[in-house]
Amino acid sequence: MSFPDLSAPVLARSGRHLRLDTLVRLRWLAIAGQSSAVAGVHFGLGFPLPFGWCFSVIAVSAWLNIALRIRFPLSHRLRDTAATALLGFDIAQLAALLFMTGGLQNPFAILFLAPVMISATALPPQRTLVLGPMAIGLATLLSRYHLPLPWAGDDRPMLPAFYQLGTWVALVLGLAFTGIYAWRVAKEARDLSDALAATELVLAREQHLSQLDGLAAAAAHELGTPLGTIALVARELTRLAPPEGEMAEDIALLREQVERCRGILGKLSSLQDEDAGPLGQLSLRLLIEEAAGPQRPFGVPFEITMSGDKPEPVCRRNPGMIYGLGNIVDNAVDFASSTVTIAAEWSQSEVVLVIADDGPGFPQDVLMRAGDPYLSRGSGEGRAGGGLGLGLFIAKTLLERGGATLEFSNRPTPASGASIRITWSRDDFEVDLPLDGGYPGGSIGITSA
């Protein structure tokens, strides 16, 4: 059975490519607006302008839309280069219209923002850095070279040079601000979507493992009958064969292996009833051990301290909770210099776990957004990030779904290192336990290395 692939390139491409239908629909909207504006100025207001040339430029855009509709299906998704080329065409087409209708004196010059904003929202930043300067360059040319602004009569208004300069500056600042703002908002949405997809893949993997447990229990049940028959035949052979005959040793080995198989199948069968019995519950101490156990072979010692009044809290075995805590412990082991500390405290109202290491701690720029998707603890200044930056996000998501709250901080001086405080209300921690469930007593003041 294969598990989902969590490789970075697959997730990074998610949601990036623009649908051709989106750009085509937006261009039809632009064509309708441009046609209405040109016709309204020429026929409605009676202002002179190169009407034929203006509609020729608009017609080129319409013909391009028709060609795209014929050539590609509506569901076609554009590669970044193709989308950039089409948005660049929109900028050039708008610049041609503005050239014939007053340049930057035309109030419709603000529409330069539209293609750049679409690029910032849907394309990588490198593409926007191409389209943005293109729009600024054309706007700069239009501030100097353009046909007169359409107006009635011979007494056309002449806007002061400083006003035209202010229009240019406002347009440049608008391109920069809206581009950065749209890119930032869209990036956060994409990162969150991709990270949630990664979380779903991780949970799917846990579900696959759970299904394997069920298959193992079913196999144990089905194999019980033929194994019993083999055991019965082995006993009959033992009774009929001479005690010191040639077959006695082989028969003894056969019975020994039958008993071994029974023991293995017995363990597999116990998995089926795990949630209903004591194995389906974990004391706080055992929960910590399950989360930290896979990290012990890496050679970083653990100091585990537990304090609280009896009885020790008990929770239902939850793969999401164990996986989330395991991710946090794994992160602490990665950055620890010598020791990872896990401190558990509980009262009648809440359960608290503090997982800390003695490493360099969270960089300040990371600490402010700790737990966000695609934000690696090693991605601060001067650090080399090693993973996708999803570990803490997945851990935070899984634990918060179980009612926990997480607080990220650095240990107070003179100590160094990062600290993550996980808090549950006791009702949330012990939810769904049977009334008589739980482990009597608890370990208090235990320290282990």
C-alpha positions in Angstrom: 0.0 0.0 0.0 1.5 3.4 -1.0 1.1 6.5 1.0 0.3 10.1 -0.2 3.2 12.1 -1.6 3.9 15.2 0.5 6.7 16.5 -1.8 7.1 20.3 -2.0 6.7 20.8 -5.8 3.3 19.1 -5.9 2.0 21.4 -3.1 3.6 24.5 -4.4 1.9 24.2 -7.8 -1.5 23.8 -6.2 -3.9 26.6 -7.2 -1.3 28.6 -9.2 -2.4 28.3 -12.8 -5.0 30.7 -14.1 -8.0 29.4 -16.0 -8.1 30.7 -19.5 -11.9 31.2 -19.1 -11.2 33.7 -16.3 -9.0 36.0 -18.4 -11.3 35.7 -21.4 -14.4 36.7 -19.3 -12.5 39.7 -17.8 -11.3 40.8 -21.2 -14.9 40.7 -22.6 -15.9 42.9 -19.7 -13.0 45.3 -20.5 -14.0 45.3 -24.2 -17.6 46.1 -23.3 -16.5 49.0 -21.1 -14.0 50.4 -23.6 -16.6 50.2 -26.4 -19.2 52.0 -24.3 -16.7 54.7 -23.2 -15.5 55.4 -26.8 -19.0 55.3 -28.2 -20.4 57.5 -25.4 -17.6 60.1 -25.8 -17.9 60.2 -29.6 -21.7 60.0 -30.1 -23.1 61.0 -26.7 -20.8 63.9 -25.8 -19.8 64.7 -29.4 -16.1 65.0 -28.6 -13.8 64.4 -31.5 -11.5 61.4 -31.3 -9.9 58.9 -33.7 -13.0 56.7 -33.5 -12.0 54.2 -36.1 -8.6 53.6 -34.7 -9.9 53.2 -31.2 -12.4 50.6 -32.3 -9.7 48.9 -34.3 -7.6 48.5 -31.1 -10.7 47.2 -29.3 -11.4 44.8 -32.2 -7.9 43.2 -31.9 -8.7 42.4 -28.3 -12.1 40.9 -29.3 -10.5 38.8 -32.1 -7.9 37.5 -29.6 -10.7 36.4 -27.3 -12.6 34.6 -30.1 -9.4 32.8 -31.2 -8.7 31.7 -27.7 -12.2 30.4 -27.3 -11.9 28.4 -30.5 -8.4 27.1 -29.8 -8.7 26.0 -26.2 -11.5 24.5 -24.0 -13.0 26.6 -21.2 -11.3 24.5 -18.5 -7.8 25.1 -20.0 -5.3 26.4 -17.4 -2.6 28.7 -18.6 1.0 28.3 -17.8 2.7 31.3 -16.1 4.4 32.4 -19.4 1.2 32.3 -21.4 -0.8 34.2 -18.7 1.9 36.8 -18.4 1.9 37.3 -22.2 -1.9 37.8 -22.2 -1.8 40.2 -19.3 1.0 42.1 -21.1 -1.2 42.3 -24.2 -4.0 43.9 -22.1 -1.6 46.5 -20.7 -0.3 47.3 -24.2 -3.8 47.5 -25.6 -4.9 49.9 -22.9 -1.8 52.0 -23.5 -2.7 52.2 -27.2 -6.2 53.4 -26.4 -4.9 56.0 -23.9 -2.4 57.2 -26.4 -5.3 58.2 -28.7 -7.4 59.6 -26.0 -5.2 62.0 -23.9 -2.6 59.8 -22.3 -2.4 60.2 -18.5 -4.9 63.1 -18.7 -7.5 60.4 -19.4 -9.1 59.3 -16.1 -9.3 55.8 -17.4 -5.5 55.5 -17.0 -6.2 54.0 -13.6 -7.2 50.8 -15.4 -3.4 50.0 -15.7 -3.9 48.6 -12.1 -6.2 45.8 -13.3 -3.7 43.5 -15.2 -1.0 44.0 -12.6 -3.4 43.1 -9.7 -4.5 40.0 -11.5 -0.9 39.0 -12.0 -0.1 39.7 -8.3 -3.0 37.5 -7.3 -2.5 34.5 -9.5 1.1 34.5 -10.8 4.5 34.2 -9.1 6.1 37.5 -8.0 8.7 37.3 -10.8 5.9 37.7 -13.4 4.4 40.7 -11.6 7.9 42.3 -11.6 7.8 42.1 -15.4 4.3 43.4 -15.8 4.6 46.2 -13.2 7.6 47.9 -14.8 6.0 47.4 -18.2 2.9 49.3 -17.0 5.0 52.0 -15.4 7.2 52.4 -18.5 4.1 52.8 -20.8 2.6 55.2 -18.4 5.8 57.3 -18.4 5.7 57.4 -22.2 2.0 58.4 -22.2 2.8 61.3 -19.9 4.9 62.8 -22.7 3.6 61.4 -25.9 -0.2 61.2 -26.7 -2.9 62.7 -28.8 -5.0 65.5 -27.3 -7.7 64.7 -24.7 -11.1 64.5 -26.4 -13.0 67.7 -25.6 -15.7 69.9 -27.0 -14.6 73.0 -29.0 -11.2 74.4 -29.6 -10.5 75.5 -26.1 -9.1 72.3 -24.7 -8.1 72.2 -21.0 -4.3 72.0 -20.4 -3.6 70.3 -17.1 -0.5 71.8 -15.3 2.7 69.8 -15.5 2.7 69.2 -11.7 -0.8 67.8 -11.9 0.2 65.4 -14.6 3.3 64.4 -12.6 1.1 63.8 -9.6 -1.1 61.6 -11.7 2.0 59.6 -12.8 3.3 59.3 -9.2 -0.2 58.2 -8.0 -0.4 55.6 -10.7 3.1 54.2 -9.9 2.3 54.1 -6.2 -1.0 52.5 -6.9 0.6 49.8 -9.0 3.2 49.1 -6.3 0.8 49.1 -3.4 -2.1 47.1 -4.9 0.4 44.7 -6.5 2.1 43.9 -3.1 -1.2 43.9 -1.2 -2.9 41.5 -3.7 0.2 39.2 -3.8 0.4 39.0 0.0 -3.3 38.3 0.5 -3.3 35.7 -2.3 -0.1 34.1 -1.0 -1.6 33.6 2.5 -4.7 32.0 1.0 -2.6 29.7 -1.2 -0.3 28.7 1.6 -3.2 28.0 3.9 -5.0 25.9 1.2 -1.9 23.9 0.4 -1.1 23.4 4.1 -4.6 22.2 4.8 -4.3 19.8 1.8 -1.0 18.5 3.4 -2.8 18.0 6.7 -5.6 16.0 4.9 -2.9 13.8 3.3 -1.3 13.2 6.7 -4.7 12.3 8.2 -5.3 10.0 5.2 -2.1 8.3 6.0 -3.2 7.7 9.5 -6.5 6.3 8.2 -4.5 3.9 6.0 -2.7 2.7 9.0 -5.9 2.3 10.9 -7.3 0.3 8.0 -4.2 -1.9 8.1 -5.0 -2.6 11.8 -8.5 -3.7 10.8 -7.2 -5.9 8.0 -4.7 -7.5 10.4 -7.5 -8.3 12.9 -9.7 -9.7 10.1 -6.7 -11.9 8.9 -6.1 -13.1 12.4 -9.8 -14.1 12.7 -9.8 -15.9 9.3 -6.5 -17.7 10.0 -7.7 -19.0 13.4 -9.7 -22.0 12.0 -7.0 -23.5 9.6 -4.4 -22.9 12.3 -6.6 -24.8 14.8 -6.9 -27.7 12.3 -3.1 -27.8 11.9 -2.7 -27.9 15.7 -5.1 -30.8 16.0 -3.4 -32.8 13.3 0.0 -32.1 15.0 -1.4 -33.5 18.3 -2.7 -36.6 16.5 0.7 -37.1 14.8 2.4 -36.8 18.2 0.1 -39.4 19.7 0.6 -41.9 16.8 4.3 -41.4 16.0 6.9 -43.3 18.1 8.4 -41.0 20.8 11.9 -41.5 19.5 11.1 -41.9 15.9 12.5 -40.0 13.0 9.4 -37.7 12.8 9.3 -36.9 16.5 11.6 -33.9 16.2 9.8 -32.5 13.2 6.4 -32.8 14.8 7.6 -31.1 17.9 8.9 -28.2 15.8 5.6 -28.0 14.0 3.7 -27.7 17.2 6.1 -25.1 18.5 5.6 -23.0 15.4 1.8 -23.4 15.6 1.9 -22.0 19.2 4.0 -19.1 18.0 1.6 -18.3 15.2 -1.3 -18.4 17.7 0.6 -15.9 19.9 1.1 -13.5 16.9 -2.5 -13.8 15.9 -3.6 -13.2 19.4 -1.7 -9.9 19.4 -3.3 -8.9 16.1 -6.7 -9.7 17.3 -6.2 -7.5 20.4 -5.9 -4.5 18.1 -9.5 -4.8 17.1 -10.7 -4.2 20.6 -8.0 -1.7 21.5 -10.4 1.3 21.7 -12.8 -0.5 23.9 -10.2 -1.7 26.5 -7.4 -0.3 28.5 -5.1 -0.1 25.5 -7.5 2.5 24.0 -6.6 4.9 26.8 -3.4 6.7 27.7 -2.3 8.4 30.9 -0.6 11.7 30.4 2.8 10.0 31.1 2.2 7.4 28.4 1.0 10.0 25.9 4.3 11.8 26.4 6.2 8.6 26.0 4.4 7.7 22.7 5.1 11.2 21.3 8.7 11.3 22.4 9.6 7.6 21.9 10.4 7.8 18.1 12.8 10.6 18.8 14.9 8.9 21.5 17.2 7.1 19.1 18.6 10.4 17.8 20.8 10.8 20.9 19.2 13.9 22.5 18.3 13.2 26.1 14.8 14.0 27.4 14.0 15.5 30.8 10.4 14.7 31.6 8.9 16.3 34.8 5.3 15.7 35.9 3.4 17.4 38.7 -0.1 17.5 39.8 -2.7 16.1 42.2 -3.9 12.5 41.8 -5.4 11.1 39.7 -3.2 11.7 36.7 -5.2 12.8 33.6 -6.2 10.1 31.1 -7.2 10.6 27.4 -8.6 8.5 24.7 -5.9 7.2 22.3 -6.0 9.7 19.5 -3.6 9.4 16.5 -4.0 13.1 15.7 -3.0 14.1 19.2 0.0 11.8 19.2 1.1 12.8 15.8 0.8 16.5 16.6 2.8 16.2 19.8 5.3 14.0 18.0 5.8 16.8 15.4 6.5 19.4 18.2 9.0 17.0 20.0 10.7 16.3 16.6 11.1 20.1 16.1 12.6 20.5 19.5 15.0 17.6 18.9 16.1 19.1 15.6 17.1 22.4 17.2 18.3 21.3 20.7 21.9 21.7 21.6 21.9 19.1 24.4 18.5 18.5 26.0 14.8 18.6 25.4 12.6 19.3 28.4 8.9 18.2 28.6 7.1 19.5 31.7 3.6 18.3 32.4 1.3 19.9 34.9 -2.4 19.3 35.7 -5.1 20.5 38.0 -8.8 19.8 38.3 -9.5 22.3 35.5 -6.7 22.0 33.0 -3.8 20.0 31.6 -0.6 21.7 30.5 2.4 20.4 28.5 5.5 22.6 28.0 8.0 21.3 25.4 11.2 23.2 25.3 14.7 22.9 23.9 18.1 24.6 24.7 18.8 25.6 21.1 18.9 29.0 19.5 15.2 29.6 20.0 12.7 31.1 17.5 14.0 34.0 15.4 11.9 37.1 16.1 10.4 37.3 12.6 9.3 33.6 12.9 8.1 33.9 16.5 5.5 36.5 15.5 3.9 34.1 13.0 4.8 30.7 14.6 2.4 28.0 13.5 1.6 29.6 10.2 1.8 27.3 7.1 5.1 27.2 5.2 7.0 29.0 7.9 10.0 27.0 8.9 11.7 27.7 12.3 15.0 27.6 10.4 13.9 30.2 7.9 14.9 33.2 10.0 17.8 35.5 9.1 21.0 33.6 8.8 19.4 30.2 9.1 18.9 27.4 6.6 15.4 26.0 6.6 15.4 22.3 6.1 11.7 21.3 5.7 8.5 22.6 4.2 7.6 24.5 7.3 4.4 22.4 7.7 5.4 20.5 10.9 4.3 23.1 13.4 1.3 24.0 11.4 0.0 20.4 11.2 0.7 19.9 14.9 -1.1 23.1 15.7 -4.1 22.2 13.5 -4.4 18.7 14.9 -4.0 19.7 18.6 -6.4 22.7 18.3 -9.0 20.4 16.7 -8.8 18.4 20.0 -9.5 21.5 22.1 -5.8 22.6 22.9 -4.4 26.1 22.7 -0.7 26.6 21.8 1.6 29.4 22.8 5.0 29.9 21.2 7.8 31.7 23.0 11.5 31.8 23.7 12.8 30.7 27.1 13.6 33.7 29.4 17.2 34.7 29.8 19.8 33.5 30.8 18.4 30.3 29.4 18.2 29.8 25.6 15.9 27.9 23.4 12.3 27.7 22.2 9.3 26.8 24.3 5.8 25.7 23.2 3.0 25.6 25.8 0.0 23.3 25.1 -3.0 23.7 27.3 -6.3 21.7 27.4 -9.2 22.1 29.7 -9.4 18.8 31.6 -12.9 18.2 30.1 -11.5 18.4 26.6 -8.5 16.2 27.4 -10.6 13.5 29.0 -13.5 13.7 26.5 -15.3 10.4 25.5 -13.7 8.4 28.3 -15.9 5.8 30.0 -17.1 6.8 33.5 -14.9 4.3 35.2 -12.0 4.9 32.8 -8.6 6.3 33.8 -5.6 5.2 35.5 -5.6 5.4 39.3 -3.0 7.5 40.8 -0.3 9.2 38.8 3.4 9.9 38.7 4.4 13.0 40.6 7.7 14.7 40.4 9.2 12.1 38.0 12.4 13.1 36.2 14.0 11.0 33.5 16.8 11.6 31.1 
